[in-house]
């Protein structure tokens, strides 16, 4: 299997991790901003509903429905992004395990040993 980035080169794994962290932070701030905008629109609508009449109320309802649709679309995009990142991580892990099987076996054994120690202490 051909992997375009060589995991064994120093710095490649770290750069990917830094890139993932910056993407996560950007996505998180985007979602936070979208959520705060959504709440702000709802608060404004609630304040205005006491004085709204027929046509104004209908326009406010349309505006709220548009914001809800936008929030749903953002949530769906976030879900797709999470799935893509999980697949990418699985592919990189799979490539690493195929390139370095003994390191993977050793790391798995060490993790299993530590997990066993934790379980034994709790019993």
C-alpha positions, -999 to 999 in steps of 0.1 A, spaced: 0 0 0 14 34 -10 12 61 16 20 97 3 34 108 36 61 87 53 51 83 89 86 74 98 101 108 88 106 130 119 80 156 122 54 142 99 32 128 126 36 159 147 27 182 118 -5 162 112 -14 165 148 -8 202 148 -29 206 117 -57 185 132 -56 206 164 -58 239 144 -86 224 122 -104 213 154 -100 247 170 -113 265 139 -143 241 136 -150 245 173 -150 283 171 -172 282 140 -197 260 157 -196 282 188 -201 314 167 -230 298 148 -246 287 181 -243 321 197 -257 338 165 -286 314 166 -293 321 203 -290 358 196 -316 356 168 -340 336 190 -336 361 219 -342 390 195 -373 373 181 -387 366 216 -382 403 225 -399 414 193 -428 389 195 -447 409 221 -452 438 197 -454 418 164 -486 416 144 -497 395 114 -471 403 86 -443 411 110 -449 379 129 -448 359 96 -415 375 86 -400 367 120 -412 331 117 -395 329 83 -363 343 97 -363 319 126 -370 289 102 -340 301 81 -317 302 111 -329 268 122 -322 254 87 -287 270 88 -280 255 122 -290 221 110 -268 224 80 -239 234 101 -245 204 124 -246 180 94 -214 195 81 -197 189 115 -209 153 115 -194 148 80 -162 164 91 -159 141 121 -166 110 100 -139 121 75 -114 127 102 -121 93 118 -117 76 84 -84 94 78 -71 84 112 -81 48 106 -63 48 73 -31 63 87 -32 38 116 -38 9 92 -8 20 71 14 24 102 5 -10 115 12 -26 81 46 -8 79 56 -13 115 38 -45 127 62 -53 156 59 -18 170 22 -20 169 22 -54 186 45 -41 213 24 -10 219 -7 -31 221 9 -55 246 21 -26 267 -14 -10 267 -30 -43 275 -6 -49 304 -13 -14 319 -50 -19 315 -47 -52 333 -28 -36 362 -55 -9 365 -83 -36 366 -64 -57 390 -60 -28 415 -97 -20 414 -107 -55 423 
